[in-house]
Amino acid sequence: MKILKIEFQNINSLRGEHQIDFTNSPFTESSLFAITGPTGSGKSTLLDVISLALFNQVPRLGKISRSEILNKGAILTRNQKEAFARVTYECKYGIFSSQWSISTNRNEKLREYEMEISSVENGAILDLKKSDVPGKNEELIGLNYNQFIKSVVLAQGDFAQFLRAKKDERGELLEKITGTGIYRKLGIKAYEKFRASNADIKEQLFNIKRIEEELLSPENLDTFKKEFLEKTSFCEPLVKEVKLKEEQVKLKKEVLLQTSEVEKTKVKLNQASQKLKSFDSIKGLQLLQHEKLLSVSEDLRNWKTWSIEIASLDKERELLQQKKEKNTEHISTQLTNIQKFIKKPIIANEVASSLEQFSSQVSSLLEERNKKGAEWKNLQQILRVELKEVPLVITDSPEEDLQKLDSLKQNSTQIIEDLKSKLKDFQLQDIPKERTHIRKNLEETREAKNFKIELQQLLFSHADKLKEKAQLLPITKDLPNKIALLDSRTTIESKNLDNLELQKENLLMRTQLEDYRNKLINNEPCPLCGAVHHPYTEHLPKEDDQLQLQITAAKNSLMTSTKEMATLNSELKLATSSLAVLEVEIKELEEKLESKKELFTATFKNYKVEEKVDWDTKISYFEEQLDNLETYEKELSNYQKIERGIPILKEMQEILNDGSKLKLQLNKLYTGANIHADCRELEGKWIQLNQQKEHLAEVFKVSEAKRSGFIGKITELEPQLLKELLEKGFSTISEAIAALLSDTLFNDLRTERDSLRTEIASATTTLKVISTQLEQLKTKDVVATTDLLQQELNTKQQQLKSLQDESKELERVLKNHEESLAKLQSIKLDIAEKEKKTKRWTLLNELIGDATGKKFNDFAQDLTLSQLLHLANIRLKDLSDRYLIDKPTTDEDDGLVAIDQHMGGQRRSVKTLSGGETFILSLSLALALSDLASKNVEINSLFIDEGFGTLDPETLDQTLDTLERLQAESSKTIGIISHVDSLKERIATQIKLTRNGQGYSSLEVVG
């Protein structure tokens, strides 16, 4: 995987759009580059862009969301409305571009972020949801987020801490750095699985014991089976007897029910006959009269309908006459209203043309007024745009606005003149050029100030070293004399002590012979010397107590002198070595001071090293002039806008005067809101009234024709109809109409009569059938009464139920016994199967399991540490041939060990290493982790974070040589993040970040 291009906009302090293309110059000439800039300028932002575009995560914040950006003010540059991060990379599947973006809506509210991947080769965007993009990048690259960060972004600061950590702390750090916490989880899972599997077996063994206790004994099982068969055989005859008794009781009930049905049917037949007689006496005559008129019923109904229509038309005639009179009044009133509206008299035929003429006159004036209004609004909009940055609230009074604008113009003129006097030393005709010049001077002054501060610190350090050297020189001169005096004194005291010790030994020898003296007898020879006289057997020599005191004093004196001489020798050795170190350090400081002074002279042409400059005053002066220049430019722009605004306001004043005149003319003619609508309304009402007049005349004519028609029909029908009615017994048409029933009533009465007749016939038939059935049932009936039969049935049923309940209980017991046996067999098989699996979990628990997962985690971390140290030592050979990193032995401190090959393989704790040595070892570990994390994925882009400031020049050169060789051999693109000056000088290709003030930074690629 290789990063080809980084593009982003408004990320953290880097405002605006930026692009870094690793496929173009200068990166194609040298793939080893430096990312430089002061603290807080945004060096780490470039790493954030990469991880954000690929995984929607950044190392310092984790996953990024809309709420994360709002709550922490992260990612999106302050006061900006949109941002994006895009990374183009090459992998084994092709070249892809992954993008993350976010923006605000029209209400300035932040939207949710978006992500997408596109193929650079064909330009197609992959069909993915934004949440699937990080996973797709992981699939294409072959690394997840944690592996990517450990393989591509090497933060050796973690390994500096890792080198010095104790064993337990080192395990936690290694777990965090390598992401191998899964081994701890596996150890815990193995332990939990072992406990769970054993718990299941214990529970099942308990169930086996409980089931065996519930099983029937063989004797009880045989007894239950025999009793069950016996009870079952007794049930069969009883079932037949119960069925027979049930049928006899049922027959008794059917006979009784059929007898009741016969009596009910007789009552129903009698009731239907009575109802028919009542109907004939009450409603029969009315029904008969209607049936006589059935042949002339249609003529009777027509005569009645026509008579009603004639009466209705007479009423309608009166109403139409009233409407005609009202219509005439309304037409006269509407003509008067139109004359008042157009303000002149007209006749009926001139209404339409007069209204149209008046409408055109008013419309012409309105159009002219609207045109003036549009011109006003257009000029007002232009004025708002011109005076957008001018502190003037535009009103609808151009005269007042003109006065305010004149006042603002005078103020602006005064401010511009004041600023010109302050900026008299500058060429105001080319403000951008002057601004660039001032900013360059400001930046140079700031850098010079920082450079002088560093130089001053070196001078202070040089003075301190000289002072320390001056203190050590007298010590190195005086101490050798003191040591020589002490040495001669020690020699004398040592000889004195030897003499005293010899005297003490002689005395002891004499004391040891005391036992022999006591055994000597006068006149008998001594076994040693043969003498026969022994004078000391009685007169022994006195012991010398002062000798021991002298020896003790001599020893104490010699010891004091020896200690004092050892102390002085140690002081002399320390002072000599310290003086040698100081000499080297002073020389280095003097060389560095000289180099710094030369660099200052070469870099800052406007300042001299020895020159005393009030830097803060200088910086303040440039900042003030920069502010004045920006204020002058802004004020000049405002003045120009005011100049352009004054003519616009004057033109608006003229339009306002013309509009006032048009308004007066309109008010004399028309004061309404819509002339066309008002004219249409008056004309429409006039037309409607005339149309209504014509309609009323037509309706009146039609009504008269209808009335004449109905009168003619009645006159034609009456003679023949009266003749027929007299024949049927009716004297008048009205009498016949009164006797005529409605169709509904006639049908209801006829239906009621027919229903009663049908009911009587049906009851007669039913009575005959059920009487026959009753006789048949009586022939099958038994002599015994129903109560006696029911009593016998109940007795048999109770006997049968008792036997069946006993049989069911016996069957349940036998069935439970069989089910328990089957369950017992199933549990035993399950236990056997689980015991096979439990052996595996038991073994696994013994090997890796425990409640905290520490056992397996420690084992895995030890293997990981061995692999990591092996890879680190391979990398370390390229960085330094002096050290190897090793794990501690059992008798050593539990921190990591550095094997010093320049000192015969001496093992040293890494805690004793210098800052530069620690950096070299931590860098080798970081590179090793990249090798370990990437596994089979080829990583061709590396970013190495801060830490080079701890290296001495020689080691720094060696480290850079190694990185250059690594880059050349593997074609990797390697970026080094640092602010070390010598590193900047060594690496030509640089991504330079500069702080511009107000929290923003700029980016520049040089090489």
Beta strands, then each sheet from edge to edge (+ up, - down):
strand 1: 2-11
strand 2: 14-21
strand 3: 32-36
strand 4: 57-58
strand 5: 62-63
strand 6: 82-91
strand 7: 94-103
strand 8: 114-119
strand 9: 153-154
strand 10: 883-886
strand 11: 897-900
strand 12: 906-909
strand 13: 941-944
strand 14: 973-977
strand 15: 990-997
strand 16: 1000-1006
sheet 1: 2+ 1- 6+ 7- 8+
sheet 2: 9+ 13+ 14+ 3+ 15+ 16-
sheet 3: 4+ 5-
sheet 4: 10+ 11- 12+
end
